[in-house]
Amino acid sequence: MSERTVTRTIPFDHALRGRFNAWFFSALDAYINRVTAPLKRTAFGSLAARTVVELGAGVGSNLRYLPPGAELVAVEPNSRMHAALAKRCAQAGVELRLITEYAERIPLADESVDEVICSLVLCTVADPDAVLREVRRVLRPGGRFRFVEHVAGPPRSIRSWVQRAVRRPWGWTFEGCDPHRDTAAVIERAGFQRTSVSDRILRGSVFYPVNTAICGIAWR
Ligand SMILES: C[S@@+](CC[C@H](N)C(=O)[O-])C[C@H]1O[C@@H](n2cnc3c(N)ncnc32)[C@H](O)[C@@H]1O
């Protein structure tokens, strides 16, 4: 087990909100995992590579889906998440390589990894198309991008209206998270060889604005 820190060229530290989000995702980890588990099993269930790159790894909610003895390359710009992530990696016996950069610019070589994963991150990144370009760039041909994301509800639905109504306070609280983003379209237009996307509802979740979700795999 080891922890290596790569580089930090862009600061990402909203102090209070960063700390709040680190607390929130630690405190609600079991609950969020319960409502997202069916989607995560679909997307992450067949992960087998030893090295897995995770965008926005947060406090390590997806460690439970990594194969034993895995190495996690975590692209996580929020420094308030790092201590909890490192602690949970150590407990899980997962080797952590921490990249404190935005996923819009991943400091990894072209075609150098087999698996990239993320959950509840493409809703928050500033430029999802740029992130998908980076994912395609770092994946080897045949490599997989696995995702679980909440997305915009059906057009003209009450849920869609609510998602747009709460956009500003929601985004402020959750560091830019947009409850009304069409992430499936972003993934579809990224130019993968094949993409499998499944539309889901997060059953049992109290977070109504973000209960419409997708999960799936895109093959480079
Ligand atoms: C809603 S949290 C989800 C955390 C974790 N993936 C989970 O499922 O619990 C969003 C995460 O994305 C990270 N994030 C935000 N913008 C990012 C970016 N541009 N690149 C990489 N990660 C980012 C945040 O710091 C945060 O950890």
The ligand as a Gaussian input file, in Angstrom:
#p B3LYP/6-31G(d) Opt

LIG

0 1
 C      -21.084000      14.350000      -6.128000
 S      -19.400000      14.038000      -5.756000
 C      -19.306000      12.279000      -6.107000
 C      -18.157000      11.626000      -5.431000
 C      -18.040000      10.112000      -5.697000
 N      -17.740000       9.834000      -7.073000
 C      -19.284000       9.386000      -5.257000
 O      -19.954000       8.752000      -6.088000
 O      -19.583000       9.448000      -4.057000
 C      -18.588000      14.772000      -7.174000
 C      -17.099000      14.621000      -7.135000
 O      -16.540000      15.122000      -8.360000
 C      -15.400000      15.908000      -8.048000
 N      -15.188000      16.856000      -9.147000
 C      -15.812000      18.032000      -9.370000
 N      -15.349000      18.616000     -10.487000
 C      -14.421000      17.775000     -10.993000
 C      -13.584000      17.804000     -12.134000
 N      -13.639000      18.809000     -13.010000
 N      -12.732000      16.781000     -12.325000
 C      -12.703000      15.722000     -11.461000
 N      -13.468000      15.642000     -10.370000
 C      -14.314000      16.648000     -10.136000
 C      -15.739000      16.553000      -6.722000
 O      -14.606000      17.007000      -6.042000
 C      -16.438000      15.401000      -6.017000
 O      -15.536000      14.567000      -5.365000

